[in-house]
Amino acid sequence: MDATLLLIAIALAMDSSAISIAAGATVHHNFRYYAVRAAVIFGIFQGGMPVAGFIIGDAGKEVISQYTYWIAFIILVAIGGKMCYESLRSGASAQEVGIASVPTLLLLAVATSIDALAVGVTFALLDIGILIAALVIALVTVAASLAGFWAGRTMGGYLREWVGLSGGLILIGIGCMILLEGVL
């Protein structure tokens, strides 16, 4: 395995890991189940998006690059804003925020894996073997997401009443960071 591919996989996994920290802090029952479910969902999307980008190739590069940052930004800010609102509204508990629900995880997986779609387009242009690359990206994402989930569980104990708000702010921050990277 090429060191460059491993570094790309680690970079792509960072957003999923950060979101997993927020999700891990909100889950108080069936923790292992939710951690594995979130990690697998993030891994499938992070590994699958480069394949989709590879298939799209050069033809779709211009269209994709115009909208990816905005899509990720809108999804992350919407979910983060909802988490902040729900956590501040009548003192909702962290569990009520629901960041670990399947629909929310799917939206987050799409938002955090859009970068991987662009990477797949690049892989097509550079004639890089996509199957091994996608597998490495998926496995690194699963590992980083599991680690993030467990870190969130640990931090969640210290942040009890602030978990929903801090998780929402993390998502909004990631969304803003993605948008700034795309605009600048």
C-alpha positions in Angstrom: 0.0 0.0 0.0 1.3 3.4 -1.0 1.8 5.9 1.9 0.1 8.6 -0.2 -3.1 6.5 -0.3 -3.0 5.9 3.4 -2.6 9.7 4.0 -5.5 10.4 1.7 -7.6 7.8 3.5 -6.8 9.4 6.9 -7.6 12.8 5.6 -10.9 11.7 4.3 -11.8 9.9 7.5 -11.3 13.0 9.7 -14.8 14.5 9.2 -16.4 11.1 9.9 -14.3 10.8 13.0 -15.3 14.2 14.3 -18.9 13.5 13.7 -18.5 10.1 15.5 -17.2 12.0 18.5 -20.4 14.0 18.6 -22.6 10.9 18.0 -20.7 8.9 20.6 -21.3 11.5 23.3 -25.1 11.2 22.7 -25.5 7.4 22.9 -26.1 6.0 26.3 -27.6 2.5 25.6 -26.6 -0.2 23.1 -23.4 1.7 22.6 -21.4 -0.9 20.7 -24.3 -1.5 18.3 -24.6 2.3 17.5 -20.8 2.7 17.2 -20.4 -0.2 14.8 -23.5 0.9 12.8 -22.2 4.5 12.5 -18.7 3.3 11.6 -20.0 0.9 8.9 -22.3 3.6 7.4 -19.5 6.1 7.2 -17.0 3.5 5.9 -19.4 2.4 3.1 -20.0 6.0 2.0 -16.3 7.0 2.2 -15.3 3.9 0.3 -18.1 4.1 -2.2 -17.9 7.7 -3.2 -14.4 7.4 -4.7 -15.7 4.6 -6.8 -18.6 6.8 -8.0 -16.2 9.6 -8.7 -13.9 7.2 -10.6 -16.8 6.2 -12.8 -17.9 9.8 -13.4 -14.3 10.6 -14.2 -13.2 13.7 -16.0 -16.6 14.3 -17.6 -18.3 15.1 -14.3 -15.5 16.9 -12.6 -16.6 20.4 -13.5 -20.2 19.8 -12.4 -19.2 18.1 -9.2 -16.7 20.7 -8.1 -19.2 23.5 -8.4 -21.7 22.1 -5.9 -20.0 19.6 -3.5 -18.9 22.2 -0.9 -22.3 23.8 -0.8 -24.2 20.5 -0.5 -22.0 19.4 2.4 -22.2 22.8 4.1 -26.1 22.9 3.9 -26.5 19.3 5.2 -24.0 19.8 8.1 -25.3 23.2 9.1 -28.9 22.0 8.9 -28.3 19.0 11.1 -26.0 20.9 13.5 -28.5 23.7 13.8 -31.3 21.2 14.5 -29.1 19.6 17.2 -28.3 23.0 18.8 -32.0 24.0 18.7 -33.2 20.7 20.2 -30.6 20.8 22.9 -31.5 24.3 24.0 -35.2 23.8 23.6 -36.6 22.9 27.0 -33.4 21.2 28.1 -33.7 18.2 25.7 -31.4 15.4 26.7 -28.6 14.3 24.5 -30.5 11.1 23.6 -33.4 13.1 22.3 -31.1 14.9 19.8 -30.8 11.7 17.8 -27.6 12.2 15.9 -27.1 8.4 15.9 -30.4 7.7 14.0 -30.0 6.0 10.6 -31.5 8.8 8.6 -29.3 11.4 10.3 -26.2 9.2 9.9 -27.0 8.7 6.2 -27.2 12.4 5.6 -24.0 12.9 7.6 -22.3 10.2 5.6 -23.2 11.8 2.3 -22.1 15.2 3.6 -18.7 14.0 4.8 -18.0 11.8 1.8 -18.5 14.3 -0.9 -14.7 15.1 -0.7 -14.2 11.4 -1.5 -16.3 11.7 -4.7 -13.8 14.4 -5.9 -10.9 12.2 -4.9 -12.4 9.4 -7.0 -12.5 11.7 -10.0 -8.8 12.5 -9.4 -8.0 8.7 -9.1 -9.6 8.2 -12.6 -7.4 11.0 -14.1 -4.3 9.5 -12.5 -5.2 5.9 -13.5 -5.1 4.7 -9.8 -6.5 1.3 -9.0 -9.9 2.2 -7.5 -10.9 -1.0 -5.7 -7.9 -1.2 -3.4 -8.1 2.6 -2.8 -11.8 2.4 -1.9 -11.1 -0.5 0.4 -8.3 1.3 2.2 -10.4 4.4 2.5 -13.4 2.5 3.9 -11.3 0.6 6.4 -9.5 3.6 7.7 -12.8 5.5 8.0 -14.4 2.6 10.0 -11.4 2.6 12.3 -11.4 6.4 12.7 -15.2 6.4 13.3 -15.0 3.7 16.0 -12.2 5.6 17.7 -14.2 8.8 17.5 -17.3 7.1 18.9 -15.4 5.9 21.9 -13.7 9.2 22.4 -17.2 10.9 22.3 -18.5 8.4 24.9 -15.6 9.4 27.2 -16.1 13.1 26.7 -19.9 12.8 26.9 -19.6 12.0 30.5 -18.0 15.3 31.2 -20.2 17.4 29.0 -23.6 15.8 29.9 -25.9 18.8 29.4 -23.8 20.4 26.7 -23.5 17.3 24.4 -26.3 18.3 22.0 -25.1 21.8 21.7 -21.4 21.0 21.4 -22.2 18.2 18.8 -24.3 20.6 16.8 -21.6 23.3 16.9 -19.0 20.7 15.8 -21.2 19.8 12.8 -21.7 23.5 11.9 -17.9 24.1 12.3 -17.2 21.2 9.9 -19.7 22.5 7.4 -18.2 26.0 7.5 -14.7 24.5 7.2 -15.7 22.5 4.1 -17.3 25.6 2.5 -14.3 27.8 3.2 -12.0 25.1 1.7 -14.1 25.1 -1.4 -14.5 28.8 -1.7 -10.9 29.7 -1.0 
